[in-house]
Amino acid sequence: MPLALILNELLTNAARHGTKDSAKDRVRVGLIEHAGQFELHVEDDGAGFDLDAVRNTSSGLRLVLGLARQLRADFAVTRMPSRVSLRFAAERGA
């Protein structure tokens, strides 16, 4: 459930803030697995954002950060490309 909520929030933000020209701008989503670690990322054609600048003002971002903590995930934001990534371990026996 946390991943579904995270993905919903990240896709909503990417569509709202990361695309200026819906005819050519794209939102890309990926989930890759390597050696028991997963990485979920959402990338768009926008300018991105400064995590420290919006950490305390965005309720959606606070939700994502809280859910990432539940997953014990590493959370990263990059610009150029605008990308949000979560890296977390696969649960065994689930």
VEXVOSE-711956 format. One record per residue: z, y, x of N, C-alpha, C in turn. Coordinates in steps of 0.05 Angstrom, whole numbers, padded with zeros to 5 digits. Atoms other than C-alpha are relative to their C-alpha. Layout:
    n.c3    n.c2    n.c1   ca.c3   ca.c2   ca.c1    c.c3    c.c2    c.c1
       Z       Y       X       Z       Y       X       Z       Y       X
...
This chain:
    n.c3    n.c2    n.c1   ca.c3   ca.c2   ca.c1    c.c3    c.c2    c.c1
   00000  -00024   00016   00000   00000   00000   00000   00025   00017
   00001  -00025  -00016   00015   00051   00055  -00028   00006   00011
   00027  -00006  -00010  -00055   00043   00084  -00018   00011  -00022
   00016  -00011   00022  -00087   00055   00016   00007   00029  -00005
  -00009  -00028   00004  -00046   00119   00007  -00010   00018   00023
   00009  -00015  -00024  -00062   00142   00078  -00030   00005  -00002
   00029  -00003   00001  -00136   00129   00070  -00008   00019  -00023
   00006  -00018   00022  -00138   00164   00002   00005   00029   00009
  -00006  -00027  -00009  -00105   00226   00032  -00019   00010   00021
   00018  -00009  -00021  -00148   00228   00094  -00028   00004  -00010
   00027  -00004   00011  -00213   00219   00055  -00001   00024  -00018
   00000  -00024   00017  -00193   00272   00005  -00001   00025   00017
   00000  -00023  -00017  -00178   00321   00061  -00027   00003   00015
   00026  -00002  -00014  -00242   00304   00099  -00022   00011  -00019
   00020  -00010   00019  -00284   00315   00036   00005   00029  -00007
  -00007  -00027   00008  -00248   00379   00019  -00004   00020   00022
  -00001  -00019  -00022  -00242   00411   00088  -00020  -00006   00022
   00017   00007  -00023  -00289   00374   00134  -00030   00000  -00005
   00029  -00001   00006  -00355   00380   00098  -00006   00027  -00013
   00009  -00026   00010  -00388   00447   00087  -00026  -00003  -00016
   00027   00004   00012  -00458   00423   00069  -00002  -00029  -00008
  -00001   00028   00009  -00453   00360   00027  -00026  -00015   00003
   00026   00013  -00004  -00527   00346   00037  -00002  -00012   00028
   00003   00011  -00027  -00519   00334   00112   00026  -00008   00013
  -00026   00007  -00013  -00445   00330   00130   00009  -00027  -00010
  -00009   00027   00007  -00415   00261   00131   00029  -00004   00007
  -00027   00009  -00006  -00347   00229   00129  -00003  -00030   00008
   00002   00027  -00010  -00341   00165   00170   00028  -00013   00001
  -00025   00015   00000  -00287   00112   00163  -00004  -00025   00016
   00002   00025  -00016  -00273   00055   00211   00027  -00013   00001
  -00023   00016  -00005  -00224  -00001   00218  -00008  -00021   00020
   00007   00020  -00021  -00227  -00041   00282   00025  -00014   00008
  -00022   00016  -00009  -00183  -00096   00309  -00006  -00009   00029
   00002   00009  -00028  -00171  -00112   00382   00027  -00010   00009
  -00024   00012  -00011  -00119  -00160   00409   00025   00005  -00017
  -00023  -00002   00018  -00074  -00157   00348   00007   00029  -00007
  -00004  -00028   00007  -00078  -00081   00342  -00023   00009  -00017
   00020  -00012   00017  -00115  -00044   00287  -00002   00030   00005
   00003  -00029   00000  -00143   00026   00289  -00017   00008  -00024
   00014  -00012   00023  -00161   00062   00225  -00006   00029   00007
   00006  -00028  -00006  -00198   00127   00234  -00018   00011  -00022
   00017  -00015   00019  -00230   00179   00189  -00010   00024   00017
   00013  -00020  -00016  -00279   00226   00222  -00020   00016  -00018
   00018  -00016   00016  -00319   00284   00193  -00014   00021   00018
   00016  -00020  -00015  -00367   00340   00214   00013   00027   00001
  -00013  -00025   00000  -00316   00395   00206   00012   00008   00027
  -00011  -00010  -00025  -00279   00436   00258   00026  -00014   00008
  -00026   00013  -00006  -00215   00394   00253   00023   00019  -00004
  -00024  -00016   00004  -00144   00420   00253   00019  -00005   00023
  -00021   00003  -00020  -00086   00431   00299   00024  -00012  -00013
  -00022   00015   00012  -00033   00380   00282   00026   00016   00000
  -00025  -00015  -00002   00025   00423   00306   00000   00024  -00019
   00002  -00024   00017   00000   00483   00266   00004  -00006  -00030
  -00001   00006   00029  -00003   00447   00199   00021  -00021  -00007
  -00019   00022   00004   00050   00393   00208   00021   00007  -00022
  -00021  -00007   00019   00103   00431   00167  -00010   00014  -00025
   00010  -00015   00023   00058   00465   00117  -00017  -00017  -00019
   00017   00018   00016   00016   00407   00090   00016  -00023  -00011
  -00015   00022   00012   00050   00361   00041  -00015  -00026   00002
   00016   00024  -00004  -00008   00312   00046   00003  -00012   00028
  -00003   00009  -00027  -00001   00309   00121   00028  -00012   00004
  -00027   00011  -00003   00074   00299   00116   00001  -00028  -00013
   00001   00026   00013   00060   00241   00068  -00012  -00020   00020
   00014   00018  -00018   00011   00210   00118   00018  -00007   00024
  -00018   00004  -00023   00061   00219   00176   00023  -00019  -00008
  -00021   00018   00009   00116   00186   00136  -00009  -00029  -00004
   00011   00027   00004   00072   00127   00116  -00007  -00013   00027
   00006   00011  -00027   00049   00120   00189   00026  -00010   00013
  -00025   00009  -00012   00122   00115   00210   00008  -00027  -00012
  -00006   00025   00013   00132   00059   00158  -00016  -00023   00014
   00017   00020  -00012   00074   00022   00192   00006  -00003   00030
  -00005  -00003  -00029   00102   00039   00262  -00026   00005   00014
   00026  -00007  -00011   00034   00069   00275   00001   00024   00017
   00004  -00024  -00016   00013   00117   00328  -00021   00017  -00015
   00017  -00018   00016  -00019   00178   00295  -00012   00020   00020
   00013  -00019  -00018  -00070   00221   00332  -00022   00016  -00015
   00020  -00017   00011  -00115   00279   00314  -00016   00011   00024
   00017  -00012  -00020  -00175   00302   00355  -00020   00019  -00013
   00021  -00018   00009  -00226   00357   00349  -00025  -00007   00017
   00025   00004  -00014  -00299   00352   00368  -00003  -00029   00010
   00002  -00001   00029  -00306   00305   00332   00027   00003  -00013
  -00024  -00001   00017  -00256   00319   00278   00007  -00028  -00008
  -00007   00028   00005  -00219   00253   00275   00030  -00004  -00001
  -00028   00009   00003  -00153   00225   00251   00001  -00030   00004
  -00002   00029  -00006  -00132   00157   00278   00028  -00009  -00003
  -00025   00014   00001  -00076   00109   00264  -00003  -00027   00014
   00001   00026  -00014  -00063   00051   00311   00026  -00015  -00006
  -00024   00015   00008  -00016  -00004   00288  -00005  -00030   00005
   00001   00029  -00005   00000  -00077   00299  -00005  -00015  -00026
   00005   00018   00023  -00024  -00132   00253   00027  -00014  -00006
  -00024   00015   00008   00034  -00163   00214  -00006  -00029   00001
   00003   00029  -00001   00043  -00237   00226   00015  -00012  -00024
  -00013   00014   00022   00059  -00283   00168   00001   00015  -00026
   00000  -00015   00025   00044  -00232   00114  -00021  -00011  -00019
